[in-house]
Amino acid sequence: MKVLYFAWVRQRTGTGEEEIELPEGVATVGDLAAHLCARDEGYQSAFENMSIIRAAVDQEHVALDHPLAGAREVAFFPPVTGG
């Protein structure tokens, strides 16, 4: 599965994208974020406040409890503002 990181999430993780194989037990977007958070301090910093992280699965905005079954791409990004 391709995982994409945008804006300060990318800066904190140190990467813009990566291919990962989902470990057993990772079934939702929130599970994936928790799994990534355990990697190192950069990921911990990026995912420390999940209430402000936004996610998309296959380019559709989703909640953290959205299932990952069949997904090809997950993106994590901060809230988007602008005019």
C-alpha positions as CSV (number, residue, x, y, z in Angstrom):
1,M,0.0,0.0,0.0
2,K,1.2,3.5,-0.8
3,V,1.2,5.9,2.1
4,L,1.5,9.7,1.4
5,Y,2.4,12.5,3.8
6,F,1.7,16.2,3.1
7,A,2.8,19.5,4.6
8,W,4.1,19.3,8.2
9,V,3.2,15.6,8.4
10,R,5.8,15.1,5.6
11,Q,8.3,17.2,7.4
12,R,8.0,15.4,10.7
13,T,8.1,11.9,9.2
14,G,11.0,12.8,6.9
15,T,9.3,11.3,3.8
16,G,6.6,12.3,1.3
17,E,5.6,8.7,0.4
18,E,6.4,5.1,1.0
19,E,5.2,1.6,0.2
20,I,4.3,-0.5,3.2
21,E,2.9,-3.9,3.8
22,L,0.1,-3.8,6.4
23,P,0.9,-5.8,9.4
24,E,-1.7,-8.1,10.9
25,G,-4.1,-6.3,13.1
26,V,-4.0,-3.0,11.2
27,A,-7.5,-2.7,9.8
28,T,-8.4,1.0,9.9
29,V,-6.8,4.3,9.1
30,G,-6.5,4.9,12.9
31,D,-4.7,1.5,13.3
32,L,-2.3,2.5,10.5
33,A,-1.5,5.8,12.2
34,A,-0.9,4.1,15.5
35,H,1.4,1.6,13.8
36,L,3.3,4.3,12.1
37,C,3.6,6.3,15.3
38,A,5.5,3.4,16.9
39,R,8.3,3.7,14.3
40,D,10.3,6.6,15.6
41,E,10.2,10.1,17.1
42,G,9.4,11.7,13.8
43,Y,6.3,9.6,13.2
44,Q,5.4,10.1,16.9
45,S,5.6,13.9,16.4
46,A,3.5,13.7,13.2
47,F,0.7,11.6,14.7
48,E,0.8,12.8,18.3
49,N,-2.5,14.7,18.0
50,M,-4.8,12.6,15.8
51,S,-7.7,15.0,16.3
52,I,-6.1,17.3,13.8
53,I,-4.8,14.8,11.3
54,R,-6.9,14.3,8.2
55,A,-6.8,11.2,6.0
56,A,-7.9,10.1,2.6
57,V,-8.2,6.5,1.3
58,D,-7.9,6.2,-2.5
59,Q,-8.3,10.0,-2.7
60,E,-11.5,10.2,-0.7
61,H,-11.6,12.0,2.7
62,V,-12.4,9.4,5.4
63,A,-12.6,9.1,9.2
64,L,-10.0,7.4,11.3
65,D,-12.3,4.3,11.7
66,H,-12.5,3.8,7.9
67,P,-11.4,0.2,6.9
68,L,-8.3,-0.3,4.9
69,A,-9.4,-3.6,3.2
70,G,-8.8,-3.2,-0.5
71,A,-7.2,0.3,-0.3
72,R,-4.3,1.1,-2.6
73,E,-3.4,4.5,-1.1
74,V,-3.7,6.3,2.2
75,A,-2.8,10.0,2.6
76,F,-2.2,11.9,5.8
77,F,-2.3,15.7,6.0
78,P,-3.1,18.5,8.4
79,P,-6.4,20.4,8.2
80,V,-6.7,22.5,5.0
81,T,-7.7,26.1,5.1
82,G,-7.7,28.8,2.6
83,G,-10.0,30.9,0.4
